[in-house]
Amino acid sequence: MGIGKWIGGVLGFMAFGPLGALAGIILGSFFEEEANMTGQPFGGRTNYDDQYTRRDPYAGERNSFLFSMLVMASYIIRADGKIMHSEMEYVRQFLRRNFGEIAVGQGEEILLKLFDQAKRMEQENSIGFKNTIRECGTQIAYNLSYEERLQLLAFLAEIAKSDGNVCATEINALKEVAIAMGMSEKEVESMLNLQENSLDNAYKVLEIEPTATDDEVRAAYRRMAIKHHPDKVANLGEDIRKAANEKLQKINEAKERIYKARVNKKMEIFSQCLYYLIKKTYLCPRF
């Protein structure tokens, strides 16, 4: 299967702007190989392209999402100065589930080329690749819906967590990417705390403070449930939809943890008040 059949057949918005520039550098060799086999020049249309577009009207959007994901992943993976096996394996597993075994090798090769391109850019300018990532983030924010960007950010957060330790440089890199894509630092904190079971983490998942009122908790939950509803990213593929559904379950669990803690706290206060009331009544002198 050529790369055009899983990421390049229909380019979508990644054909333009800073993502297009990276795609030209990184994917050029893949297209040249396919051009040699098909006789079609780089960027030329084929019968496959027409059939693929008719069969899957979301192909361009999904392919652009995937390439955007790999570009941003290359920045997160390199953030701590090390390319960890666990982080690369997380990406491999994602590609394997979505596109099959051949896509794993192709996706890994794209990442390795992105790493090399980042090194070359940083040799010329120490923040050259960082600036490119910011520009790509702006392009992503313009072309992807908020819910789609949420899932992209969630994927990046899972990469950072895959080695069991999210260091400060990785958190900062995630926040840089989030802001570039028109999102907030709180959304990064929410993503990083989805797997935790403490009460403090539950508040971070809902992006609120422990001092929030009950009404504010309910409103925050409704807002998060709407943001992460899996139907809003169904066009990106079943695995992305499944991941969104899992996040929604974690959000539900966080809400229930907060509700349970608040009920227990109220019961504790009620019990204390009842105890003092009984004690006062018992000790009060009778006339």
C-alpha atoms as one frame of an Amber mdcrd trajectory, in Angstrom:
protein
   0.000   0.000   0.000   1.522   3.330  -1.071   1.502   6.232   1.301  -1.099
   7.940  -0.867  -3.593   5.299   0.213  -3.502   6.210   3.891  -2.314   9.786
   4.210  -1.554  11.355   0.867  -4.313  10.252  -1.481  -6.346  13.345  -0.621
  -4.263  16.036   1.068  -6.946  18.332   2.440  -5.802  21.557   4.115  -2.290
  20.218   4.721  -1.508  20.891   1.036  -1.055  24.584   1.918   0.662  26.817
   4.473   3.397  25.687   6.883   1.968  22.159   7.006   2.115  22.065   3.213
   5.754  23.165   3.306   6.604  20.351   5.722   4.553  17.877   3.700   6.474
  18.833   0.580   9.769  18.109   2.336   8.748  15.055   4.356   6.298  13.340
   2.005   7.973  14.298  -1.265  10.070  11.142  -1.464   7.005   8.954  -0.852
   5.096  10.623  -3.665   8.092  10.373  -5.972   8.229   6.617  -5.379   4.513
   6.310  -6.126   4.890   8.529  -9.186   7.564   6.218 -10.537   5.186   3.285
 -10.159   2.026   4.967 -11.490   3.462   7.382 -14.036   1.635  10.257 -12.335
   3.642  13.395 -11.423   3.760  14.650  -7.844   0.394  16.177  -6.998  -1.262
  14.662 -10.074  -4.697  13.131  -9.771  -5.343   9.452 -10.349  -8.447   7.345
 -10.768  -7.737   6.108  -7.257  -7.917   9.663  -5.915 -11.320  10.231  -7.536
 -12.708   6.915  -6.336 -11.258   7.429  -2.843 -12.787  10.904  -2.558 -16.206
   9.701  -3.673 -16.067   6.715  -1.338 -14.823   8.723   1.653 -15.751  12.437
   1.575 -13.867  12.965   4.857 -10.574  11.568   3.528  -8.875  14.942   3.103
  -9.870  16.086   6.585  -8.753  12.827   8.175  -5.440  12.771   6.298  -4.732
  16.364   7.303  -5.587  15.506  10.902  -3.189  12.559  10.783  -0.299  14.510
   9.291  -0.925  17.355  11.768  -0.841  14.783  14.547   2.531  13.425  13.377
   4.018  16.918  13.049   2.937  17.915  16.554   3.964  14.503  17.912   7.495
  15.043  16.586   7.705  18.188  18.730   6.347  16.551  21.901   8.525  13.441
  21.554  11.694  15.561  21.240  10.677  18.009  23.982  12.772  16.393  26.734
  15.772  15.870  24.444  15.194  12.108  24.202  13.272   9.959  21.759  11.744
   7.335  24.030  10.841   3.864  22.781   7.548   3.977  24.731   6.495   7.197
  22.995   7.315   5.852  19.544   5.497   2.615  20.384   2.367   4.534  21.378
   2.335   6.168  17.919   2.933   2.779  16.256  -0.017   1.255  18.092  -2.267
   4.138  17.063  -1.281   3.765  13.393  -1.646  -0.012  13.545  -5.192   0.220
  14.929  -6.268   2.817  12.364  -4.409   1.989   9.183  -2.821  -1.444   9.436
   0.713  -2.760   9.709   2.142  -1.111   6.573   1.138   2.320   7.867   3.219
   1.723  11.008   6.492   1.684   9.090   5.450   4.621   6.916   4.324   6.698
   9.892   7.551   5.957  11.732   9.565   6.980   8.685   7.640  10.267   8.517
   8.419  10.901  12.195  12.118  10.153  11.681  12.211  12.577   8.751  10.465
  15.185  10.895  13.122  14.672  13.592  15.857  15.206  10.998  14.129  18.275
   9.608  13.783  19.704  13.134  17.532  19.241  13.717  18.377  20.996  10.445
  16.080  23.904  11.234  17.501  24.238  14.762  21.054  24.302  13.410  20.143
  27.385  11.411  17.984  28.916  14.157  17.680  27.482  17.685  13.930  28.188
  17.738  13.334  27.556  14.038  11.337  24.356  14.478   9.451  25.790  17.465
   8.346  28.714  15.283   7.232  26.288  12.572   5.204  24.326  15.137   3.488
  27.534  16.229   2.662  28.381  12.610   1.338  24.862  12.050  -0.766  25.234
  15.197  -2.330  28.396  13.788  -3.150  26.573  10.558  -4.641  23.665  12.489
  -6.761  26.048  14.590  -8.125  27.613  11.417  -8.986  24.320   9.710  -9.970
  21.850  12.439 -12.999  22.140  14.691 -12.509  22.686  18.405 -13.533  19.087
  19.139 -11.039  17.733  16.589  -8.263  19.826  18.126  -9.219  18.465  21.543
  -8.666  14.916  20.300  -5.343  15.885  18.726  -4.237  17.434  22.030  -5.425
  14.339  23.905  -3.299  12.139  21.633  -0.235  14.317  22.293  -0.856  14.163
  26.050  -1.040  10.354  25.872   2.320  10.297  24.060   3.861  12.382  26.848
   2.389  10.056  29.494   3.374   6.832  27.741   6.780   6.557  29.456   5.183
   6.904  32.900   6.647  10.330  33.619   5.636  13.712  32.203   8.485  16.131
  32.852   8.219  19.924  33.025   9.636  20.422  29.517   6.986  18.090  28.074
   4.213  19.906  29.947   5.513  23.238  28.646   5.680  21.836  25.102   2.089
  20.591  25.383   0.959  24.009  26.588   2.812  25.717  23.721   1.082  23.448
  21.208  -2.315  23.935  22.870  -2.016  27.725  22.783  -0.813  27.617  19.156
  -3.949  25.613  18.282  -6.197  28.171  19.985  -6.683  26.235  23.219  -5.793
  26.800  26.862  -3.312  25.504  29.430  -6.239  24.237  31.539  -7.134  21.833
  28.761  -3.621  20.385  28.940  -3.963  19.921  32.710  -7.329  18.233  32.179
  -5.815  15.787  29.652  -2.870  14.962  31.922  -5.148  14.188  34.861  -7.712
  11.955  33.122  -6.162   8.724  34.416  -5.730   9.902  38.009  -8.242   8.981
  40.711  -7.732  11.647  43.365 -10.274  14.343  44.158  -7.825  17.126  43.250
  -7.322  15.547  39.823 -11.090  15.282  39.337 -11.395  19.072  39.634  -8.570
  19.507  37.113 -10.312  17.157  34.677 -13.424  19.372  34.818 -11.183  22.476
  34.569 -12.541  24.024  37.786 -11.276  24.856  41.266 -12.218  22.882  44.415
 -13.995  26.039  45.618 -16.541  25.805  42.769 -20.182  25.718  43.813 -22.395
  22.705  43.077 -24.013  24.628  40.212 -20.566  25.433  38.789 -19.597  21.751
  38.991 -22.730  20.743  37.079 -22.146  23.437  34.470 -18.504  22.399  34.065
 -19.499  18.767  33.593 -22.084  19.656  30.933 -19.509  21.814  29.136 -16.890
  19.033  29.165 -19.419  16.383  28.076 -20.401  18.497  25.075 -16.757  19.198
  24.154 -15.750  15.540  24.257 -18.854  13.964  22.750 -17.614  11.208  20.403
 -20.134  12.005  17.652 -18.344  15.309  17.032 -15.207  13.519  15.775 -16.835
  10.553  14.026 -15.546  11.839  10.678 -11.945  11.223  11.822 -12.361   7.476
  12.126 -13.654   4.897  14.573 -10.517   4.817  16.734 -10.616   8.593  17.304
 -14.306   8.289  18.143 -13.554   5.456  20.559 -10.816   7.519  22.235 -13.255
  10.413  22.657 -15.782   8.046  24.234 -13.146   6.811  26.700 -12.365  10.403
  27.675 -16.063  11.057  28.202 -16.164   8.079  30.568 -13.220   9.515  32.517
 -15.019  12.851  32.722 -18.095  11.044  34.082 -15.915   9.315  36.678 -14.371
  12.642  37.717 -17.835  14.179  38.134 -19.005  11.228  40.231 -15.888  11.485
  42.429 -16.635  15.127  43.124 -20.331  14.483  43.776 -19.543  11.591  46.128
 -16.953  13.635  48.040 -19.397  16.512  48.435 -22.212  14.241  49.618 -19.867
  12.622  52.135 -18.736  16.044  53.336 -22.334  17.186  53.796 -23.172  13.991
  55.667 -20.147  14.510  57.899 -21.228  18.075  58.705 -24.811  16.916  59.300
 -23.599  14.158  61.640 -21.460  16.630  63.594 -24.355  19.074  63.899 -26.689
  16.273  64.989 -24.133  15.084  67.554 -23.744  18.536  69.085 -27.521  19.071
  69.041 -28.127  15.807  70.891 -25.288  16.522  73.284 -26.611  19.996  73.999
 -30.151  18.672  74.527 -28.934  15.917  76.833 -26.793  18.247  78.941 -29.328
  21.067  79.058 -30.858  21.308  82.599 -34.555  20.474  82.824 -37.007  22.653
  84.805
